[in-house]
Amino acid sequence: MRTVNIHDAKTHLSRLVQDVAAGESFIIAKAGKPLARVVPFDRPASGTTSRVGFLDGQISVPDDFDRMGQEEIEHLFGV
């Protein structure tokens, strides 16, 4: 993601808004320190996308998963 100095952002606001409308995001910075991220309006907010079940049917968890390696762990910790 490209970074734009705040002065350049003010100077080229129309062009930057066109770029964002086309799907390109950018960061506005002042003295090299990021201040704001500009993203397309219709883009989902970060953290709102649900990933639960995205591997459904692609992996399987063994029934004894919670006991796997139990003997080795007991041996290592002297239980």
N, C-alpha and C positions, 0 to 999 in steps of 0.2 A: 504494500500500500504506500502510495507516495505521500510525502510530507510537503506542505505548502506554508511558507512564512505568512504571518497574518497580514503584513503589508501587501504582499502579492495576492493574497486572497481577496482583499478589498479592491485592489486594482483590476483583477480579472474575474470578478464574481460571476458575471454573466456566462463566461466560458466554463467556469468550474461547475456552475449549476447545470449547464448542458451536459457536461461529462457525467455528473451524478445521475441525471435523468436517464442517461444511456447505460447506467449500471456500474459506473466506476466510483469507488469510495476513495476518500483521502483524509489526511489528518492536517489540522491547522495547528501550527506551532508558533511560539513567541520565543525568540532567542534560543531556538533549538529545542525548547521544552514543549512536548505535545499538550495542547489545550482542549481540542475537540476533534471528534471523528465525525465526518460528514458521510452519510450513507443514503442510498435511495429510499424514498418514503415507503415504498411497498415491500421492502425487505423485512423479514421477520426480525424482531428484536433478539439480541443475543441471549441465550439461556431459555428461550421460549420453545425451542424445538425439542420435541420429545424423542428420545432415543430408546425408550423401553420397548423391547421386543424386536429390535432391528436385526437380530440374529436368529429369530424364531425359525426352528426347523433346520438350522444349519449346524448346530452343535448339540451335544447331549452331555448331561452331567450324570456321572455314575451314582447309583443309589448309596454307595458307601463313601461318598465324597468327604463327608465330615470325619471319617475314620481313616482316610488314606495316610499312610506313613506313621500311623499311631505307634506301632512297635518300635520303629527307629527313633521317634521322638521320645518315647519313654526310656529307651536305652541311653540316648544322649543326655537326658536330664535326670537319669537315675531314679525314675519314678517306680 
